[in-house]
Amino acid sequence: MRVHFKRSYDEDIRLFEDWRRMAKYAVLLAIMIALPALVSGYFLGEVTLVLIYCIAGMGLMVLAGHTGQISLGHAAFMAIGAFSNLWFMDQGMPFLIALPLSAIFTGVVGAIVALPILRLSGIYLAIATLALSIIVEDIAIIAEPYTGGVVGVFAPPIEFFGTMVDRYGTPNLFYWMCLALVVLVTLGYVNLLRSATGRSFLAVRDSEVSARALGVNVTRTKALAFGLSCGVTGIAGALYAHFVQVVNYESFLVLLSINLLLLVVIGGLGSIHGAFFGAIVVGLLPQGLSILRDFLQGTVGLDISAYPGLDTMVFAVIIIGMVIYEPLGLYGFYMKVKTQWQLFPLARRDMFRRSKSYLKTERLR
């Protein structure tokens, strides 16, 4: 097992631990860039959807994974990002201006909403954000001049310096655009965690009482985390609108909020990698179930399409299994396997045994 000896604090917070890790990410990025030449158009569309889920997952990970605030209403902010982006473009703004404006608008709305909501915690915060998601669904119907009401809004093609980028017309360009935004959001997220603001998020997550003792303004930190989380989620909503071409209130139901929460839990709370792992599962699991359905019907003669709600049941089984057997998610499982492989044959069976712990400072809540 190779151990990196750190000689200064700068080495502890630098972007890549060493050149080997940087080379791994460079190879992965090169493969992703070359993916349109390696796969079919259908699979490329599914990967594009996974990339959009990655951005939404990172948005929720800021709040749930690194600040410790559970939200069941992030589909509402995807809706705000989508409708505001389409409205800005309808006013004649180019996509390069409309996208950051929609992210800023969504973030500001999220920060304003956070001030009263984040006075709650635990299950009460989850219920409040769930109610917010339901309210936004009704607002999307009422605000017909901006959202199209029940009919919805059609997404116009994106133009980059005279080049049209369309989900179906130019799928390769749309995929590369989503990939570029994923890279930018990831770099911003990593640098956020290296800053004092990111460390204040972690302090609030671990213990609000201890964070106050260290001089952290907990209310402001929570509001900032909520605003940043909503802004990033708004970017995902804008891309999702251009991905599906037409959106209305039914595009951002409560089920989408639950899927986003499942994404970060399955992938691994408190890890940027977990957002990517969870996006792969949430984005590709429906297609995997469709393949399984066709296989069972063709070989065994079993038609599982007659059982509605199968996708929801599978998600429920996965989340229950993760909470019971692997609370650190897929990324936690990957790190355990990696560590055992590196320590072989010195790895012990109980080296990852969970132990009960209780932070006494939390009694003061």
N, C-alpha and C positions, 0 to 999 in steps of 0.2 A: 504493500500500500504506500503510495507516494504522498508525503506530507509537505505542504508549502510553508516554509519558514518565513514569517512576516517580521520585518525589521523596523517598520514605521507604521503610523496610522494611515498614511496615504496608501500604502499597500492594502490595508484592510478595507478601504472604501473604493478602491479603483474599480473600473467597469468590468474588467476581466481579471480573473485570478492569475492566469499566466498565458503564454502564447498558445499552449495546447488547447485550452478552452476557447480562445478566440478563433483558432483554426477550425474547431468543430462547428461553431456557429457560422463561420464563413462558408464552410462546405454545405451546411444545411440551407443557408440563404441561396447559394448557387443552385442547389437542386430545386428549390422553390421557384427561382426565376426561370429555370429551364423546364418547369413542369408542363406548360402548355404544349410543348413539343413532344412530351412523353405520354400523355394521357388523352383520352377522348374528350369531346366537348361536354358530354353529360357529367363525367367525373370532375372536370374542371369547374363546372357550375357548383357541384357539391363542395369542393374544396373552397371555392369563393364564399359560400355560405358559412363554412367553418371559420374562415378568416374574420367574417363579420361578427360571428359569435365570440371569437377571441377578443375583439375590441370590447364588446359588451361585457364579457367575463372579466376583463381587466378593470373596466369601470366599476363593476360591483365588488371586485376583489379589494379595491382601495378602501371601500366602506366596510365590507363584511370581514375580509381577511386580514387587513392591516390596521383597522380602527375598531373592529369588534362590534359594529352596529349592523344588525340584521335588517334587511329590507325585502319586503315582498311586493314592492310597487315599482320596480325599475322599468317595467314595460311602459309605464306612464311617461318616463323620461325618454325612452326610445321614441314614443309617439310624438312628444314635444320636439325632439330633434328632427324627426322625419317631416312633420308638418311645417315647422319653421323653415327648414331648408328648402322645401318645395315652394313655400310662399316667397322667400327671398329670391329664388330663381324666377318665379312668376313675375316679380317686380323688375326683372331685367338684369339682375346681378349674375355674374358668372359663378360657376361652381366653386372656383378657388376662393372667392370671397364669401359666398353663401354658406359653405361648410363651416369655416371657423366662426362666422356670426351665429349660426345655429347652435354650435357647441357652447359659445359664450352665453347665448340667451338661455339655453337649457341649464347651464351651470348656475346662472344667476337665479333662475326660478327655483332650482334645487336648494340653493343656499338660503333663499327667503323662506321656503317651505320648511327647511331644516330647523330654523330657530324655535318654533313652537313644538315641532314633532320630536326633536332630539332631547327634550326634557324628559321623555319617556325612555324606558330601557327594557330589554328582554322581550317577552311575549307581547307587551303592550306596544312597543315600538313596531314589532312585526304587524300587529293588527292595524295600527295607524297607517303604515305605509300601504297595507293591503286596501284599506278604505280609500286612500289617495288614488290608487290605481283604478278603482271602480269609478271614482268621481271624474277622473280624466276621460274615461270612456264616455260618460254622459256629456262632458264638455265638448268632446270631439264631434258629437252629434249636433249639439246646439250651435256651435261656432261654424256654421256651414260656409260662410264666406271665406274662411281660412282653411277649413279641413275638408270641404266638399260634402259634409254631412254623412248620410248613409251611403251615398254613391261613392264618395272618396275622391282622391286627387291622383291624376296621372303624372308620373315622373317624366320630365323632359330629358332628352339626351344630354350628356355632359360634353362640353366642348373644351378642349385643351389646345390653345394656340392654333386654331383652325382644324384640329383633329377631333372627330366625333367619337365619344366613348359611350358605348351602349351595351347593356347586359346581353342582348341577343345578337345585335349587329356586329359588335367587336368584343367578343367575350374575353379574348386574350388581354386586350388593353384594360378592360374592366377588372380583370383578375390582378394584373400588375398594379393598378391603382390601389386596390384593396390591400395588396401585399405591402406596398410602400407605406400606407397609413398604419398598418400593423407594426411595421418596423419603427416608425416615428413614435407611435404611442408607447411601444415597449421601451424604447430608449428614454423617453420622458419619464416613464414609470420607474425605471431603474435609477435614474438620476434623482427622482423625488425621494426614493427610499434612502439614498446616500446623503440627503440634506437634513438639516435640523428639523424641517417640517415633517419629513417622513419619520424621523425618530420620535417626534411628538405623537404621531399617529400610533406608533407601536406602544408608546408609554400609556396612552389612553386605553388601548386595547387590553394591555396586561393588568393595569390597575389605575382607575381614575383617581383614587385617593393618593396613591404614590405620585402620579403625574402632577396633581395639584401641589404636593409637597416640593416637587422639583421646579415649580414655577410655571407649569404649563397651563395656559388658559383653556380649560377643557371645553367650554361652550364654543369658543371660537375655533378650536381645533376640529371639533365635530362638524361644525357648519362648513368649514373649509373642506374637510374630507367629503362631506355630502355634496358640496358644489362641484368639486373636481370629479367625483364619481358620476354625477349626473351629466357633466359636460362630456366626458368620454363616452358615456352611454348614448348621449345625443348624437355623437359622430357615428356610432354603430346604427342608430335609428335612421340617420340620413342615408347611409350606404344601403341599409335594408330596403328603404323606399325605392331606390334606384335598382335594386336587385329584383324585387317583385314587380316593379313597373307601376303598380297602382296600390294605394293604401287607403284604408278607412279605419273606423274604430275597431272593427273585428280583427285587424292585423296586429293589435297590441292588447289582447285580452289578458286576464289575470294568469292564465296558463303559461303565457310567455314569461311572466315574472317568476313563476315557480320553476320553470325550466332554467332560467338564469341562476336562481339560487342553487338548484341541483348541480348546475355546471361548476360552480365554485366549490361546492361541498365534495362532489365526486372527484374533481381534479385535485383538490387539496387546498384548504384554507390557509392563507398566509404565505402563498407562494405564487410568483408570476408564472412559473412553469405549470402550476395547477390550473390556471385559466386556459392554457393551451390544451392540456390533457382533457379537461372537462369539455371544452368546445368540440374536440374530436368526437367524444362520446355522444354529446347531445346532438351534434350536427349529423353524424353518420349512423346513429342507432336506428332511426326510422327506416333508412335505406337497408340496413342490415336485417331488420324485421321483415321488410318487403321481400328481400331475397330468400329469407327463411320460409316465408309464407308460400312463395312460388315453389320452393324445393319440396316442402312437405306435401303440397297439393299435387305435384308432379310425380313424386316417388311413392309416398305412403297413401295418398288420396285423402289426406286430412286438410280440410278447408278451415283454417283458423281465422279467416276474414269474417266468419259468421259471429265472432266474439268481439263486440265493440269494446273500446277502451283498453286494448291489449298494450298499446304503447305506454299508457299511463301506469298500468300494472307493472310493466317491466321496469320503468323508471322508479316506481315505489320499492320494488324488490331490491334494485341496485342501491338506492339511497339507504334503505334499512341495513343491508349488508355492509355498506361502507361505514355507517355510524357504529355498528356493533363490532366489526372485525378489523376495520382499517380507518380509524377516524382522521388520519392524516391524508386520506385520499390516494389517488393513483400516484401522485408525485411522491408521497411518503412511502408507498410500497416500492416504487422504483428506487428510492434512496436506500431502503433496507436491502433490496436485492444487490444493488451496486456495492454497498458496504460489505455484505457477506462475501461477495465475489472477491473483493480486494483483500479481505482478511483470511480467505481460505488458505490453509485448513485450520486457522486459529479462531474462526468465528464460533461463537457460542449460541446455543438455541435461545437462551433467555436474555440476550443482550438488548433486545428491544421490548422487553416485558413492560407493560404499562403499570405505573405505580400511582396510587391515589395521592393527590396533593390538594392543599387548601391554602389560599393566600389570606392570612389573617387580617390584612389591612382592609379587605373588602367587607368586613363586618361593620365598618363605619358608614356604609351606604344608608 
